[in-house]
């Protein structure tokens, strides 16, 4: 059935069909969402990817087609068997016809932040991209140089320190009451919009880093908690599904976020299709637009797209 929907001759559809025929896993949502909502969401995703030097295949055209479609659409995801390519599908409300198709390669390895070691007992909490977090007795993690001075003694440039502290970030996250729903995230955006622009940017930086730190193979290879394949086999997370699961973990709060690094099983429930934390991604954008009336255009130091963290995916081809 899905193969018949990929009959287009555009490069994204051709690539998607070849990926599907080579043993890819796929998922199609059961609920349709307004076209304008999807167009807005993926316009922001496109902007974020481009700010990190990535150009998704067909996504700009897909956003335009979805907007022109004007009616509710369902989304689908196709991930290649070797996790080197992911495809995003937009389908009509009844799932019978394609609206648009886009794709991009994995891993999305982008600029890697310089890292320095710091004590795990620091108030900053776990902040590792490597295998040290979660190991019994591990006491040293790596700290991004963005938390250091803007210019080091050798004259090498580093980003300015992040304005928002981790404590302030987690206090704001706590207003979600554990879940990133559309309503709770709208309230968070409104609260954040009443703060300064540097605070909004600081929130975005902390959020991106929190997601980046979770971008690890041990979490991304967990199966979806409430789905199985045709023969009852575990159903793998898609690239976007893994991103939304990480958002759900962050939305659950500091204790949950820190806890999963030491116990992978604590991440597993958030892979459920009922734990979609996607709305949290757009809080900085909404807050900035509410505060300034302008469109968000800030590029965070850390890229939160799945498989961006090279250290977190040591067995994934580069």
PEMOLIN-V581510 format. One record per pair of residues at least 12 apart in sequence whose ideal C-beta (glycine too) atoms are under 10 Angstrom apart, sorted by the first residue. I is the first residue (numbers start at 1). J is the second residue. Records with the same first field share a line. If there is no record, write none. Layout:
BEGIN
I: J ; J
END
This chain:
BEGIN
1: 28 ; 95 ; 96
2: 16 ; 17 ; 20 ; 24 ; 26 ; 28 ; 76 ; 78 ; 89 ; 91 ; 95 ; 98
3: 16 ; 17 ; 20 ; 21
4: 17 ; 96 ; 97 ; 98
5: 17 ; 20 ; 28 ; 76 ; 89 ; 91 ; 92 ; 95 ; 96 ; 97 ; 98 ; 99 ; 101
6: 18 ; 19 ; 20 ; 21 ; 78 ; 87 ; 89 ; 98 ; 101
7: 98
8: 58 ; 98 ; 100 ; 101
10: 57 ; 58 ; 61 ; 62 ; 100 ; 101 ; 102
11: 57 ; 58 ; 101 ; 103
12: 56 ; 57 ; 58 ; 59 ; 61 ; 62 ; 87 ; 88 ; 89 ; 100 ; 101 ; 102 ; 103 ; 104
13: 58 ; 87 ; 89 ; 98 ; 100 ; 101 ; 102 ; 103
14: 101
15: 57 ; 58 ; 78 ; 80 ; 85 ; 87 ; 101 ; 102 ; 103 ; 105
16: 57 ; 58 ; 76 ; 78 ; 80 ; 85 ; 86 ; 87 ; 88 ; 89 ; 98 ; 101 ; 102 ; 103
17: 78 ; 87 ; 101
18: 80 ; 85
19: 78 ; 79 ; 80 ; 81 ; 82 ; 84 ; 85 ; 86 ; 87 ; 103
20: 78 ; 80 ; 87
22: 80 ; 81 ; 82 ; 85
23: 80 ; 81 ; 82
24: 77 ; 78 ; 79 ; 80 ; 81 ; 82 ; 83 ; 85 ; 86 ; 87 ; 238
25: 77 ; 78 ; 79 ; 80 ; 81 ; 83 ; 224 ; 229 ; 235 ; 236 ; 237 ; 238
26: 76 ; 77 ; 78 ; 79 ; 87 ; 89 ; 238
27: 75 ; 76 ; 77 ; 78 ; 79 ; 89 ; 224 ; 227 ; 235 ; 236 ; 237 ; 238 ; 240 ; 241 ; 273
28: 74 ; 75 ; 76 ; 77 ; 78 ; 89 ; 91 ; 95
29: 73 ; 74 ; 75 ; 76 ; 77 ; 89 ; 91 ; 95 ; 273 ; 276
30: 74 ; 95 ; 273
31: 72 ; 74 ; 75 ; 93
32: 71 ; 72 ; 73 ; 74 ; 75 ; 91 ; 92 ; 93 ; 94 ; 95
33: 72 ; 73 ; 74 ; 75 ; 93
34: 66 ; 70 ; 71 ; 72 ; 73
35: 65 ; 66 ; 67 ; 68 ; 69 ; 70 ; 71 ; 72 ; 73 ; 90 ; 93 ; 99
36: 66 ; 67 ; 69 ; 70 ; 72
37: 66 ; 72 ; 73 ; 182
38: 62 ; 63 ; 66 ; 67 ; 69 ; 72 ; 73 ; 74 ; 75 ; 88 ; 90 ; 99 ; 100
39: 62 ; 63 ; 64 ; 65 ; 66 ; 67 ; 68 ; 69 ; 70 ; 73 ; 90 ; 100
40: 63 ; 66 ; 67 ; 282 ; 285
41: 63 ; 66 ; 75 ; 278 ; 279 ; 281 ; 282 ; 285
42: 56 ; 59 ; 60 ; 62 ; 63 ; 66 ; 67 ; 75 ; 88 ; 90 ; 100 ; 102
43: 59 ; 60 ; 63 ; 64 ; 66 ; 67 ; 285 ; 295
44: 63 ; 281 ; 282 ; 284 ; 285 ; 286 ; 295 ; 296
45: 59 ; 63 ; 88 ; 102 ; 104 ; 240 ; 243 ; 281 ; 282 ; 305
46: 59 ; 60 ; 62 ; 63 ; 102
47: 285 ; 295 ; 296 ; 297 ; 298 ; 299
48: 208 ; 281 ; 285 ; 296 ; 297 ; 298 ; 299 ; 300 ; 303 ; 304 ; 305
49: 104 ; 108 ; 110 ; 303 ; 305
50: 299
51: 110 ; 297 ; 298 ; 299 ; 300 ; 303
52: 108 ; 110 ; 111 ; 299 ; 300 ; 301 ; 302 ; 303 ; 304 ; 305 ; 308
53: 108 ; 110 ; 111 ; 299 ; 303
54: 104 ; 105 ; 108 ; 109 ; 110 ; 303 ; 305 ; 308
55: 104
56: 86 ; 88 ; 102 ; 103 ; 104 ; 105 ; 108 ; 305
57: 85 ; 87 ; 88 ; 101 ; 102 ; 103 ; 104 ; 105
58: 87 ; 88 ; 100 ; 101 ; 102 ; 103 ; 104
59: 88 ; 100 ; 101 ; 102 ; 103 ; 104
60: 102
61: 100 ; 101 ; 102
62: 88 ; 89 ; 90 ; 99 ; 100 ; 101 ; 102 ; 103
63: 90 ; 100 ; 102
64: 100
65: 90 ; 98 ; 99 ; 100 ; 101 ; 102
66: 90 ; 99 ; 100 ; 102
67: 100
68: 99 ; 100
69: 90 ; 92 ; 93 ; 99 ; 100
71: 92 ; 93 ; 99
72: 92 ; 93 ; 94
73: 89 ; 90 ; 91 ; 92 ; 93 ; 95 ; 98 ; 99 ; 100
74: 89 ; 90 ; 91 ; 92 ; 93 ; 94 ; 95 ; 99
75: 88 ; 89 ; 90 ; 91 ; 99 ; 240
76: 88 ; 89 ; 90 ; 91 ; 95 ; 98 ; 101 ; 238
77: 89 ; 237 ; 238 ; 239 ; 240 ; 241
78: 101 ; 103 ; 238 ; 239
79: 106 ; 236 ; 237 ; 238 ; 239 ; 240 ; 241 ; 242 ; 306
80: 103 ; 105 ; 106 ; 239
81: 236
82: 106 ; 316 ; 317
83: 106 ; 107 ; 217 ; 220 ; 221 ; 236 ; 238 ; 239 ; 306 ; 307 ; 313 ; 315 ; 316 ; 317
84: 105 ; 106 ; 107 ; 307 ; 316 ; 317
85: 103 ; 104 ; 105 ; 106 ; 239
86: 102 ; 103 ; 104 ; 105 ; 106 ; 108 ; 238 ; 239 ; 240 ; 241 ; 242 ; 305 ; 306 ; 307
87: 101 ; 102 ; 103 ; 104 ; 238 ; 239
88: 100 ; 101 ; 102 ; 103 ; 104 ; 238 ; 239 ; 240
89: 101 ; 102 ; 103
90: 102
104: 239 ; 305
105: 307
106: 239 ; 305 ; 306 ; 307 ; 308 ; 313 ; 316 ; 317
107: 215 ; 239 ; 305 ; 306 ; 307 ; 308 ; 309 ; 310 ; 312 ; 313 ; 316 ; 317 ; 318
108: 215 ; 239 ; 303 ; 304 ; 305 ; 306 ; 307 ; 308 ; 309 ; 310
109: 303 ; 307 ; 308 ; 309 ; 310 ; 311 ; 313 ; 316 ; 318
110: 302 ; 303 ; 305 ; 308 ; 309 ; 310
111: 299 ; 301 ; 302 ; 303 ; 308
112: 129 ; 144 ; 302 ; 303 ; 308 ; 309 ; 310 ; 311
113: 129 ; 142 ; 143 ; 144 ; 145 ; 146 ; 147 ; 158 ; 159 ; 209 ; 212 ; 301 ; 302 ; 303
114: 142 ; 143 ; 144 ; 145 ; 146 ; 148 ; 152 ; 156 ; 158 ; 159
115: 127 ; 128 ; 129 ; 130 ; 141 ; 142 ; 143 ; 144 ; 145 ; 146 ; 311
116: 142 ; 143 ; 144 ; 145 ; 147 ; 148
117: 132 ; 140 ; 141 ; 142 ; 143
118: 140 ; 141 ; 142 ; 143 ; 144 ; 147
119: 139 ; 140 ; 141 ; 143
120: 132 ; 133 ; 138 ; 139 ; 140 ; 141 ; 261
121: 139 ; 140 ; 141
122: 141 ; 143 ; 147 ; 166
123: 165 ; 166 ; 167
124: 141 ; 143 ; 144 ; 147 ; 165 ; 166 ; 167
125: 141 ; 166 ; 167 ; 170 ; 210 ; 213 ; 254 ; 257 ; 258 ; 261
126: 138 ; 141 ; 210 ; 213 ; 214 ; 257 ; 258 ; 259 ; 260 ; 261 ; 262
127: 141 ; 142 ; 143 ; 144 ; 147 ; 166 ; 209 ; 210 ; 212 ; 213 ; 261
128: 140 ; 141 ; 142 ; 143 ; 213 ; 216 ; 261 ; 311 ; 312
129: 141 ; 142 ; 144 ; 209 ; 212 ; 213 ; 214 ; 215 ; 216 ; 302 ; 309 ; 310 ; 311 ; 312 ; 313
130: 142 ; 216 ; 309 ; 310 ; 311 ; 312 ; 314
131: 216 ; 217 ; 218 ; 311 ; 312 ; 314
132: 261
133: 213 ; 216 ; 258 ; 260 ; 261 ; 262
134: 216 ; 218 ; 260 ; 261 ; 262 ; 263 ; 264
135: 261 ; 262
136: 262
138: 261 ; 262
141: 213 ; 261
142: 311
144: 158 ; 159 ; 162 ; 205 ; 209 ; 212 ; 213 ; 301 ; 302
145: 158 ; 159 ; 301
146: 158 ; 159 ; 160 ; 161 ; 162 ; 205 ; 209 ; 301 ; 302
147: 159 ; 161 ; 162 ; 166 ; 209
148: 161
149: 161
158: 301
159: 205 ; 300 ; 301
160: 198
161: 202 ; 205
162: 198 ; 201 ; 202 ; 203 ; 204 ; 205 ; 206 ; 209 ; 300 ; 301
163: 195 ; 196 ; 197 ; 198 ; 199 ; 200 ; 201 ; 202 ; 203 ; 205 ; 206
164: 192 ; 195 ; 196 ; 198 ; 199 ; 200 ; 201 ; 202 ; 203 ; 204 ; 205 ; 206 ; 207
165: 202 ; 206
166: 206 ; 209 ; 210 ; 254
167: 254
168: 195 ; 199 ; 202 ; 203 ; 206
169: 199 ; 202 ; 203 ; 204 ; 205 ; 206 ; 207 ; 209 ; 210 ; 250 ; 254
170: 206 ; 210 ; 250 ; 253 ; 254 ; 255 ; 257 ; 258
171: 254
172: 188 ; 191 ; 192 ; 195 ; 199 ; 203 ; 206 ; 207 ; 283
173: 188 ; 203 ; 206 ; 207 ; 210 ; 250 ; 251 ; 252 ; 253 ; 254 ; 257 ; 280 ; 283
174: 188 ; 251 ; 253 ; 254
175: 187 ; 188 ; 191 ; 192
176: 188 ; 250 ; 251 ; 252 ; 253 ; 277 ; 279 ; 280 ; 283
177: 251 ; 252 ; 253
178: 248 ; 251 ; 252 ; 253 ; 256
179: 248 ; 251 ; 252 ; 274 ; 275 ; 276 ; 277 ; 279 ; 280
180: 244 ; 247 ; 248 ; 249 ; 250 ; 251 ; 252 ; 275 ; 276 ; 277 ; 278 ; 279 ; 280 ; 281 ; 282 ; 283
181: 251 ; 276 ; 277 ; 279 ; 280
182: 278 ; 279 ; 282
183: 279
184: 251 ; 279 ; 280 ; 283
185: 247 ; 251 ; 277 ; 278 ; 279 ; 280 ; 281 ; 282 ; 283 ; 286
186: 279 ; 282 ; 283 ; 286 ; 290
187: 283
188: 203 ; 251 ; 279 ; 280 ; 283 ; 284 ; 286 ; 287
189: 203 ; 279 ; 280 ; 282 ; 283 ; 284 ; 285 ; 286 ; 287 ; 288 ; 289 ; 290 ; 291
190: 283 ; 286 ; 287 ; 290 ; 291
191: 283 ; 287
192: 204 ; 283 ; 284 ; 286 ; 287 ; 288 ; 290 ; 291
193: 283 ; 284 ; 286 ; 287 ; 288 ; 289 ; 290 ; 291 ; 292
194: 287 ; 290 ; 291
195: 287 ; 291
196: 291
197: 287 ; 288 ; 291 ; 292 ; 294 ; 298
199: 287 ; 291
200: 283 ; 284 ; 285 ; 286 ; 287 ; 288 ; 289 ; 290 ; 291 ; 292 ; 296 ; 298
201: 284 ; 287 ; 288 ; 296 ; 298 ; 300
202: 284
203: 283 ; 284 ; 287 ; 288
204: 281 ; 283 ; 284 ; 285 ; 287 ; 288 ; 296 ; 298 ; 299 ; 300 ; 301 ; 302
205: 284 ; 298 ; 300 ; 301 ; 302
206: 250 ; 284 ; 300 ; 302
207: 247 ; 250 ; 280 ; 281 ; 283 ; 284 ; 300 ; 302 ; 304
208: 281 ; 284 ; 298 ; 299 ; 300 ; 301 ; 302 ; 303 ; 304 ; 308
209: 300 ; 301 ; 302 ; 304
210: 246 ; 247 ; 249 ; 250 ; 254 ; 257 ; 280 ; 302 ; 304
211: 243 ; 246 ; 247 ; 249 ; 250 ; 257 ; 277 ; 280 ; 281 ; 300 ; 302 ; 303 ; 304 ; 305 ; 306 ; 308 ; 309
212: 246 ; 300 ; 301 ; 302 ; 303 ; 304 ; 305 ; 308 ; 309 ; 311 ; 312
213: 246 ; 250 ; 257 ; 261 ; 302 ; 304 ; 309 ; 311 ; 312
214: 242 ; 243 ; 245 ; 246 ; 247 ; 249 ; 250 ; 257 ; 260 ; 261 ; 267 ; 270 ; 304 ; 306 ; 309 ; 312
215: 242 ; 243 ; 246 ; 302 ; 303 ; 304 ; 305 ; 306 ; 307 ; 308 ; 309 ; 310 ; 311 ; 312 ; 313
216: 246 ; 260 ; 261 ; 264 ; 267 ; 307 ; 309 ; 311 ; 312 ; 313 ; 314
217: 307 ; 309 ; 311 ; 312 ; 313 ; 314 ; 315 ; 316
218: 260 ; 261 ; 264 ; 267 ; 312 ; 313
219: 237 ; 242 ; 245 ; 246 ; 249 ; 260 ; 261 ; 264 ; 267 ; 268 ; 270 ; 271 ; 312
220: 236 ; 237 ; 238 ; 239 ; 241 ; 242 ; 243 ; 245 ; 246 ; 267 ; 271 ; 306 ; 307 ; 309 ; 312 ; 313 ; 316
221: 234 ; 236 ; 237 ; 242 ; 264 ; 313 ; 315
222: 234 ; 236 ; 237 ; 242 ; 245 ; 264 ; 265 ; 267 ; 268 ; 269 ; 270 ; 271
223: 235 ; 236 ; 237 ; 268 ; 271
224: 236 ; 237 ; 238 ; 241 ; 242 ; 245 ; 268 ; 271 ; 272 ; 273
225: 237 ; 245 ; 267 ; 268 ; 269 ; 270 ; 271 ; 272 ; 273 ; 274 ; 275
226: 269 ; 271 ; 272 ; 273 ; 274 ; 275
227: 241 ; 271 ; 272 ; 273
235: 271 ; 273
236: 271
237: 271 ; 306
238: 306
239: 305 ; 306 ; 307
240: 276 ; 278 ; 305 ; 306
241: 271 ; 273 ; 276 ; 278 ; 306
242: 271 ; 305 ; 306 ; 307
243: 277 ; 278 ; 281 ; 304 ; 305 ; 306 ; 307 ; 308
244: 270 ; 271 ; 273 ; 275 ; 276 ; 277 ; 278 ; 279 ; 280 ; 281 ; 306
245: 267 ; 268 ; 269 ; 270 ; 271 ; 272 ; 273 ; 275 ; 276 ; 277 ; 278 ; 306
246: 260 ; 267 ; 270 ; 271 ; 277 ; 280 ; 281 ; 304 ; 306
247: 270 ; 275 ; 276 ; 277 ; 278 ; 279 ; 280 ; 281 ; 283 ; 304
248: 267 ; 269 ; 270 ; 271 ; 272 ; 274 ; 275 ; 276 ; 277 ; 278 ; 280
249: 266 ; 267 ; 269 ; 270 ; 271 ; 275 ; 277
250: 270 ; 277 ; 280 ; 304
251: 270 ; 275 ; 277 ; 279 ; 280 ; 283
252: 266 ; 269 ; 270 ; 275 ; 277
256: 269 ; 270
281: 304
282: 296
284: 296 ; 298 ; 300
285: 297 ; 298
END
